[in-house]
Amino acid sequence: MRYSFISSLLGAATAVRSGSCVGLPADIAPTKGASCACNTLSHTFKDVIFPNNSSYTTQVADKYWDVRANLSPACIFLPSSADEVSKAISIFGSCNAQFAVRGGGHMNYPGSNNIDGGVLLALEKLNEIQVHKNTVDVGPGLTWYDLYSALEPHGRVAIGGRLKTIGIPGLTLIGGFHYFNNKYGYAMDNVVSYDIVLGNGTQVKATKTHHADLFWALKGGANNYGVVTKFTLRTFDIPRISTTIQVYNESGIPDFLTAVCDMTLLDEIDPIAAGMVATVQYNVSTRTTSASLLGVQEGISKPPSQFANFSAIPAMTRMNNVTTMKQWATNLDSPKQMFRVMFSHKTMKPDPDILISIYQAWKDAVNEISDVKGLYPTFVTNVASAGAARVALKNGIGNVWGLEASPHILWQFSTGWALAQDDLRIKAWSQQLAEKLHAINVEKGIASEFVYMGDAGEWQNPYAGFPKENVARMREIRSSYDQQGIFTRLNWGGFKLGL
């Protein structure tokens, strides 16, 4: 069952493992700036790893779940404190060295958190946790499973990742989908403070009242402003959760997608926190599809009441349980180094007929690439409820997304495959299909231009879907806090605001 969880969430069951990087290839020479930075770091700190080190392969390949992200940095620095991060950022600036920053490796695409020929700043040693009454301090080297484990004895939950190996910083800085968004907002809405190292090496704490502009910009602004060395997160009294796992055959998929739309529209005055991952898998060999639901609800309800519309659909498998967030996340691991993957995602207002038509168009289009080795296509839906957006509209802070309190469905193609020779083909197929179907939704008046970074392909521009005034303000804040442009011209990872 653990493996079916993995394939439900990421669609990787049949892809094959590619070879790991074993050193800096001859055709990837360190830049002059990287050589300067690596030399300075190695004379200043002990935890600097070069290509001839036995742990290099682990850091540049095995730490990433998408094989495409395996790149070859000139060196890797593992800081043990915020002060060491500060010194490293200053070195990068003085050496004019290109660098990447990796927390948990949340984003999958090449260069999002790794680099060829530059310096990789790996944050795994910043792993402290301090649990307080209603908050928790967490380092960026932690995973959400680490945090759920630390909170379980206290009967509390933080709003974070749905896979155990997702890192704290990546998900929190891009927004953060969790099962309980409908009641508590997104992960970014539950950050009380950020300890951050700026481009000039300065360390500041951003809160609602101190560096409030930066505090706002970090709520969905990705890694455009600095390196966060500590997050203080709000926690909630949720000692037990109710879960449901349901699997349907192809005939049940129209009802399944209708139930997804029904879930999106759920907007109660006093909501029960509940959410899901709803996925359709395509079996290339049999050319048939199946669907799976992973649903979680706060409190004790067996079966969980918020998923009644799904439970009414005849299912091949149905399991309901009462457990803890830690125990639930235990089985939700990432299939690291098992496949290459391409994401493409768009957003729409909930409409069952149109969502079903998108699924059918995707299923038909998969036949065009059915000869690709290791192909494992999945169609994923995520719910962005009105209640989730309402949290930011009422908390006096907001976030950079600027979403209105209205329901939306994020539909995504997550396509796994085996060989590098098919990279461009899969990218073109995925992008063209998503754009074509989105254009139809635009004509029908049900499309939204919002793009969530965690579900987006590298070809997409999430900032185009933000309010223009928010993007302008984000750039002004970036200019104020990073006057040298360190995180604009030297750090290329993730989705950048642009010049």
C-alpha positions in Angstrom: 0.0 0.0 0.0 2.9 2.3 0.7 3.9 2.1 -3.0 0.4 2.9 -4.2 0.5 6.0 -2.0 3.6 7.1 -3.8 2.2 6.5 -7.3 -1.0 8.2 -6.4 0.8 11.4 -5.4 3.6 11.5 -7.9 3.0 8.9 -10.6 6.2 7.1 -10.8 5.6 3.4 -10.5 7.1 2.2 -13.7 10.0 4.6 -14.4 13.5 3.3 -14.1 16.4 4.6 -12.1 19.0 6.6 -13.9 22.7 6.6 -13.0 23.8 9.0 -10.4 26.3 11.8 -10.9 29.7 10.7 -9.8 31.7 14.0 -10.1 32.1 17.2 -11.9 32.1 16.3 -15.7 35.0 17.5 -17.8 32.6 19.6 -19.9 31.3 21.5 -16.8 34.1 23.7 -15.6 33.8 25.7 -12.4 33.3 29.4 -13.1 35.9 31.9 -11.9 33.5 33.1 -9.2 32.8 29.5 -8.1 36.5 28.7 -7.9 37.0 31.8 -5.7 34.1 30.9 -3.5 35.0 27.3 -3.1 38.6 28.1 -2.2 37.5 30.7 0.3 34.9 28.4 1.9 37.3 25.5 2.2 39.8 27.7 4.0 37.1 29.0 6.3 34.9 26.1 7.1 35.3 22.3 7.4 32.0 21.1 5.8 32.9 21.9 2.1 32.5 19.0 -0.3 34.3 18.7 -3.6 33.7 16.3 -6.6 36.4 13.9 -5.4 34.8 13.5 -2.0 33.0 10.2 -1.3 29.8 12.0 -0.2 29.6 14.2 -3.3 27.3 11.8 -5.1 24.9 11.7 -2.2 24.6 15.4 -2.1 24.2 16.1 -5.9 22.0 13.2 -6.8 20.6 11.1 -4.0 19.1 14.1 -2.2 16.9 14.8 -5.2 13.8 12.8 -6.1 13.8 13.8 -9.8 16.7 12.5 -11.8 16.6 15.6 -14.0 17.7 17.6 -11.0 21.1 15.8 -10.7 23.6 18.5 -11.5 27.3 19.0 -10.8 28.3 21.9 -8.5 31.9 22.9 -8.2 31.6 22.5 -4.4 28.9 22.0 -1.8 28.9 23.9 1.5 26.9 22.6 4.5 26.6 25.4 7.0 25.9 24.6 10.7 24.5 28.0 11.7 22.8 31.2 10.5 26.2 32.9 11.0 27.8 30.5 8.6 25.1 31.1 6.1 25.7 34.8 6.5 29.4 34.4 5.8 28.8 32.2 2.8 26.4 34.7 1.2 29.0 37.4 1.7 31.6 35.2 0.1 29.4 34.6 -2.9 28.9 38.3 -3.3 32.6 39.2 -3.0 33.6 36.4 -5.4 30.7 37.1 -7.8 29.9 33.3 -7.6 26.7 31.8 -8.9 25.1 29.5 -6.3 22.0 27.4 -5.6 20.2 26.9 -2.2 18.7 23.5 -1.2 16.5 22.9 1.7 14.6 19.7 1.2 14.8 19.8 -2.6 11.0 20.5 -2.9 11.0 21.7 -6.5 11.8 19.1 -9.1 13.0 20.7 -12.2 16.7 21.2 -13.1 18.4 24.2 -11.5 15.6 24.9 -9.1 17.8 23.9 -6.1 21.1 22.6 -7.6 23.6 24.0 -10.0 26.2 23.1 -12.6 29.7 24.6 -12.0 28.6 26.9 -9.2 28.3 26.5 -5.4 25.5 24.5 -3.8 24.5 25.8 -0.3 22.9 22.8 1.4 20.9 23.5 4.5 20.5 20.1 6.0 22.5 20.8 9.2 20.2 23.7 10.2 17.8 21.2 11.7 16.8 22.4 15.2 13.2 22.2 16.4 11.9 24.1 19.5 8.2 23.5 20.4 6.4 26.2 22.2 2.8 26.4 23.4 1.2 27.6 20.1 4.2 27.9 17.8 7.3 25.9 16.8 10.7 27.1 15.6 12.1 25.0 12.8 15.3 25.1 10.8 15.3 24.9 6.9 17.1 21.6 6.9 14.1 19.7 8.2 11.3 17.8 6.5 7.7 18.0 7.4 7.9 14.5 8.7 10.5 15.6 11.1 8.2 18.4 12.3 5.1 16.2 12.5 7.1 13.7 14.6 8.2 16.5 17.0 4.7 17.8 17.4 2.9 14.5 17.9 3.7 14.2 21.6 2.2 17.6 22.1 -1.0 16.7 20.1 -0.4 19.6 17.7 -0.1 19.9 13.9 1.5 22.5 11.6 0.2 23.4 8.2 2.8 21.9 5.9 3.7 19.2 3.3 1.7 16.2 2.4 4.8 14.0 1.7 7.1 13.0 4.5 10.3 14.0 2.6 9.2 17.4 1.5 11.4 20.1 3.0 10.2 22.9 5.2 11.6 25.9 3.3 10.6 25.2 -0.3 6.9 24.5 0.4 6.6 27.3 3.0 8.1 30.0 0.7 6.0 29.2 -2.3 2.6 29.0 -0.5 2.1 25.5 0.8 -0.8 23.2 0.1 -1.9 21.0 3.0 -5.0 19.0 3.8 -6.3 21.7 6.2 -6.0 24.8 4.0 -9.8 25.3 3.9 -9.8 26.3 7.6 -6.3 27.4 8.5 -5.0 28.9 5.2 -1.8 27.9 3.4 1.5 27.2 5.0 2.7 30.8 4.3 -0.3 32.2 6.2 0.8 30.4 9.3 4.4 31.7 9.5 4.8 34.0 12.5 8.4 35.0 11.7 11.3 34.4 9.4 14.9 34.6 10.3 16.6 35.5 7.0 20.1 36.2 5.7 19.9 38.9 3.1 22.1 39.3 0.0 24.7 41.5 1.8 25.0 38.9 4.6 22.9 40.8 7.1 20.6 38.8 9.4 17.2 40.1 10.1 13.9 38.8 11.6 10.8 39.6 9.6 7.5 39.7 11.5 4.1 41.4 11.3 5.6 44.5 13.0 9.3 44.3 12.2 10.4 44.4 8.5 6.7 44.0 7.8 7.2 44.6 4.0 9.6 41.7 3.8 7.4 39.6 6.0 4.6 40.0 3.5 6.8 39.4 0.5 8.1 36.1 1.9 4.5 34.8 2.0 4.6 33.2 -1.4 7.6 35.1 -2.8 9.9 32.1 -3.1 13.7 32.6 -2.8 13.9 36.1 -4.2 14.9 37.8 -1.0 17.5 35.7 0.9 18.1 32.5 2.8 15.6 31.7 5.6 17.5 30.1 8.5 14.5 29.7 10.8 10.8 29.6 10.5 8.5 30.2 13.4 5.2 28.5 12.6 1.8 28.5 14.2 0.5 25.1 15.4 -2.9 23.8 16.1 -4.5 21.4 18.7 -5.2 18.4 16.4 -4.1 15.3 18.3 -6.0 12.9 16.0 -7.0 12.9 12.3 -9.5 10.9 10.2 -8.2 9.5 6.9 -9.7 7.8 3.9 -8.1 5.9 1.0 -10.4 5.2 -1.9 -9.6 3.7 -5.3 -12.0 3.6 -8.2 -12.0 2.0 -11.6 -12.4 3.8 -14.9 -16.2 3.8 -14.9 -16.2 5.8 -11.6 -14.0 8.6 -12.7 -16.7 11.0 -13.9 -18.4 10.7 -10.5 -14.9 11.0 -8.8 -14.2 14.3 -10.6 -17.7 15.6 -9.9 -17.0 14.9 -6.2 -13.7 16.9 -6.5 -15.8 19.9 -7.7 -18.3 19.4 -4.8 -15.4 19.4 -2.3 -14.1 22.7 -3.8 -17.5 24.3 -3.3 -17.6 23.3 0.4 -17.6 26.6 2.4 -19.1 26.4 5.8 -19.3 29.2 8.4 -17.5 27.0 11.0 -15.6 24.6 8.7 -14.1 21.3 9.5 -10.5 21.2 8.3 -10.3 18.6 5.5 -8.5 18.2 2.3 -7.2 15.6 -0.2 -5.0 14.6 -3.0 -7.2 13.3 -5.9 -5.4 11.6 -8.7 -6.2 9.7 -12.0 -3.5 7.2 -13.1 -3.2 5.9 -16.7 -1.9 2.4 -17.3 0.0 2.6 -20.6 -0.1 -1.1 -21.2 -3.8 -1.6 -20.8 -4.8 2.0 -21.9 -7.1 2.2 -18.9 -7.4 4.6 -16.0 -8.1 4.4 -12.3 -8.6 7.1 -9.7 -7.4 7.4 -6.1 -8.4 9.6 -3.2 -6.2 10.3 -0.2 -8.3 12.3 2.2 -7.6 13.7 5.7 -9.9 15.5 8.1 -9.2 16.9 11.6 -10.7 15.1 14.6 -12.3 11.7 15.0 -14.8 10.7 12.3 -14.8 7.2 10.8 -15.5 7.5 7.9 -14.5 11.2 7.7 -17.7 13.1 7.1 -16.3 15.7 4.6 -15.7 13.0 2.0 -19.3 11.6 1.9 -19.6 12.4 -1.9 -16.6 10.2 -2.6 -17.8 7.4 -0.3 -21.1 7.3 -2.2 -19.1 6.2 -5.4 -18.6 2.4 -5.8 -14.9 1.8 -5.1 -12.5 -1.0 -5.6 -10.7 -0.2 -2.4 -11.9 1.9 0.6 -10.1 2.2 3.9 -11.0 4.6 6.7 -8.9 5.1 9.8 -8.3 7.4 12.8 -4.6 8.2 13.3 -2.1 11.0 13.8 -0.5 13.2 11.2 2.9 11.6 11.8 1.5 8.1 11.3 -0.3 9.1 8.1 2.8 10.8 6.7 4.9 7.8 7.5 3.7 6.0 4.3 3.9 9.0 2.0 7.5 8.9 0.9 8.9 10.4 -2.3 10.2 8.0 -5.0 13.6 9.5 -5.1 15.8 8.8 -8.1 13.3 6.6 -9.7 12.2 8.8 -12.7 12.2 12.0 -14.6 9.1 14.1 -14.3 7.4 17.1 -15.9 4.7 19.2 -14.3 2.2 21.4 -16.1 -0.7 23.0 -14.3 -3.6 25.4 -14.8 -6.4 26.7 -12.7 -10.2 26.8 -13.2 -13.5 27.5 -11.5 -15.2 24.2 -10.5 -17.2 22.8 -13.3 -17.7 19.0 -13.4 -18.5 18.7 -17.1 -15.4 20.7 -18.1 -13.1 19.0 -15.6 -14.3 15.6 -17.0 -13.6 16.9 -20.6 -10.1 17.9 -19.6 -9.5 14.5 -18.2 -10.8 12.8 -21.3 -8.6 15.1 -23.6 -5.6 14.2 -21.4 -6.3 10.5 -21.7 -6.6 10.7 -25.5 -3.4 12.7 -25.8 -1.4 10.2 -23.8 -1.6 7.9 -26.8 0.6 10.3 -28.7 3.5 9.6 -26.3 2.7 6.0 -25.5 6.0 4.8 -27.0 8.1 6.7 -24.4 10.0 4.3 -22.2 9.0 4.2 -18.6 5.9 6.4 -19.3 3.7 7.0 -16.2 1.2 9.8 -16.7 -1.1 11.1 -14.0 -3.8 13.7 -13.9 -3.9 15.4 -10.5 -6.4 17.8 -9.0 -5.9 20.1 -6.0 -8.6 22.2 -4.3 -8.2 25.9 -3.6 -11.2 26.7 -1.5 -12.7 30.1 -0.7 -12.0 29.5 2.9 -8.3 29.0 2.3 -8.1 32.4 0.6 -10.3 34.1 3.2 -7.7 33.4 5.9 -5.2 35.8 4.3 -7.9 38.4 3.6 -8.8 38.6 7.2 -5.5 38.2 9.1 -4.3 41.8 8.5 -1.3 40.6 6.6 -2.3 38.9 3.3 0.1 37.2 1.0 1.5 37.8 -2.4 -1.0 35.6 -4.2 -3.8 38.1 -3.6 -6.5 35.5 -4.3 -10.2 36.3 -3.9 -12.3 34.2 -1.6 -13.7 32.0 -4.4 -13.2 28.3 -5.1 -10.8 27.0 -7.7 -9.4 23.7 -8.9 -5.8 23.3 -9.8 -5.5 20.6 -12.5 -2.1 19.2 -13.3 -0.3 16.8 -15.6 2.4 15.0 -13.8 4.3 12.9 -16.3 7.0 10.4 -15.5 9.4 8.8 -17.9 12.8 7.1 -18.0 15.3 8.5 -20.6 16.9 11.9 -21.1 16.4 11.6 -24.9 12.6 12.2 -24.3 13.0 15.3 -22.1 12.1 17.8 -24.8 9.4 15.7 -26.3 7.6 15.4 -22.9 8.0 19.0 -22.1 6.5 20.1 -25.5 3.7 17.6 -25.2 2.8 18.6 -21.7 3.0 22.4 -22.3 1.1 22.3 -25.5 -1.7 20.2 -24.1 -2.1 22.3 -21.0 -2.1 25.6 -22.9 -4.7 24.3 -25.4 -7.1 23.1 -22.7 -6.5 26.3 -20.7 -7.4 28.4 -23.8 -10.7 26.6 -24.1 -11.4 27.5 -20.4 -10.5 31.1 -21.1 -13.1 31.2 -23.9 -15.7 29.6 -21.6 -14.9 32.2 -18.9 -14.0 29.7 -16.2 -10.2 30.0 -16.3 -7.9 31.6 -13.7 -4.4 32.7 -14.5 -3.2 31.7 -11.0 -0.3 29.2 -11.2 1.0 27.5 -8.0 4.8 27.1 -8.1 4.7 23.7 -6.5 2.6 22.3 -9.3 4.0 24.3 -12.2 6.4 23.3 -15.0 9.6 25.2 -15.5 8.1 26.7 -18.6 5.4 28.5 -16.6 5.5 32.0 -15.0 3.6 32.0 -11.8 4.0 35.8 -11.2 1.8 36.4 -14.3 -1.1 35.2 -12.3 -0.4 37.5 -9.3 -2.1 40.9 -9.0 0.2 43.3 -11.0 0.4 45.7 -8.0 1.6 42.8 -5.8 4.4 41.9 -8.3 5.4 45.6 -8.5 5.5 45.8 -4.7 7.5 42.5 -4.5 10.2 44.0 -6.8 10.4 47.2 -4.8 10.9 45.2 -1.6 13.5 43.0 -3.3 15.4 46.1 -4.5 15.3 47.5 -0.9 16.6 44.4 0.8 19.0 43.1 -1.9 20.5 46.2 -3.4 23.4 44.3 -4.9 21.0 41.9 -6.6 22.7 38.8 -5.2 19.5 36.8 -5.4 18.7 38.1 -8.8 22.0 37.8 -10.7 23.9 35.1 -8.8 21.1 32.8 -7.5 19.0 31.3 -10.3 17.0 28.6 -8.6 13.3 28.5 -8.4 10.9 31.0 -9.9 12.5 34.4 -10.1 10.7 37.7 -10.2 12.6 38.9 -13.2 14.3 42.3 -13.8 
